[in-house]
């Protein structure tokens, strides 16, 4: 295998409404398709999944 460097920087936005406020700006830098990676069912229980899907649709992204 050839030597290489892999970098995966992460930004974390916290606070009520942070996803709706900041996600559209971040999504404008990405391609058309988006992959969501999550664990168990808590994203459905706390409403985050629906919030993300709504924001993705509003910005013209597909899964």
LINBELTA-V287101 format. One line per field, one symbol per residue. ss: DSSP state (H for helix, E for strand, - for the rest). psi: psi as a letter, one per 20 degrees, with the letter a starting at -180 (. if undefined). burial: b if it has 9 or more other C-alpha atoms within 8 Angstrom, else e. A space follows every 50 residues. Layout:
BEGIN
ss->???
psi->???
burial->???
END
This chain:
BEGIN
ss->-----------------HHHHHHHHHH-----E--------HHHH--HHH HHHHHHHH---E-
psi->pqqrpppmqppopqqpjhghghghhhhiirahqpppprcbjhhghjihgh ggggggghjjqq.
burial->eeeeeeeeeeeeeeeeebebebbbeebeeeeeeeeeeeeeeebbeeebee bbeebbbebebee
END
